[in-house]
Amino acid sequence: MELPKPLSALPAAVEVALSRIAGESLHNVARHARASACALALEVGATVVELRVSDDGTGLPAEHRDGVGLAAMRGKPASRSRQAPLRLRW
């Protein structure tokens, strides 16, 4: 996991959302990606928090449709946008 130094304090709701999104991301990698490595990187800006998840797995097939997990992860940042917008990359 790559974290900024020093790590700025974030609103509690943002920390909870990040924790849940990171957990769901790791779960998805373990369950679906057939990956041997996974990395999380967090960047904290003045107005945006970005969590990047990458792995060396198979990737999503072209015909992939988001399941509940991906849809929920995409919804969490939008619900926190007043405090510190979250941006996800995977």
N, C-alpha and C positions, 0 to 999 in steps of 0.2 A: 504494500500500500504506500502510495506517495502522498505525503501531506505537506502543506506549506509550513514554513518555519518563520516566525512563530505562527501558530494557529490561532486566528482571531476567534473571540467568543461569538457564537451565533445564537439567534433566538431559539428557545427550547423547541418550538414547533418545527423549525427547520432542521434541528439536530435529530428529532424523532423521524422526520420524513427521510432524511439522508440515511439514517440507520436502517429503516425499513426497505428503502430502495436498494441499498447495498446488499442487505440480506437476501432479498428477492433475486437480485442479479446473480449473486454467488450460487443460489439454489438453482437458477436456470442454467448457469454454466455447468454445474455438476450433473444436472439431470439431462440436459439436451445437447450440449456442445461437443461432447467427446474430446474435451481439451485436456492437455497435460499441464497447462499453466494459465493463470488468470491474474490480472493486475487491476487495481483500483487506484485512481488518481483524483485528488480533490484540489480544486482551485477556488480560492475565496477572493472575490473582487469587492469593490466598494458597493456595488448594487446587484451582483450576480454571484451565485455559488454554482460551480460546475463539477459534476461527478462523472468521470470517464471510466468505463468498464471495458476492458479488452481481454481477449483470450486467443489461444492458438487453435481453437476448435474448428468445426466444420462450417460454421456460419448458418444463416437462415436460408432455406430453400427459396427459390424465386416465387413459388406459389404460396408461401407462408402467409397465414393470417394471424394477427395478434390474438393471444389467448387472454385469460383473465389477468395473469401476472404482468404482462407488458402493458396492457391497458391501465391497470391500477398504478403502475409506476409512472406512466405518462400523466395520469390525473393528479398525482400527489404534488408535483411542482406547481401546477396551475392553482391548486387550492392554497398554496403558501405564498402566492406572488406579491401580496401586500407587504410581507415582511422582508423577504430577500428572494428574488426569483431564482429558481433552481433550473439548471439546464442539464439535460442528460445526453450522453453520447455513448452508443454501443454499436 
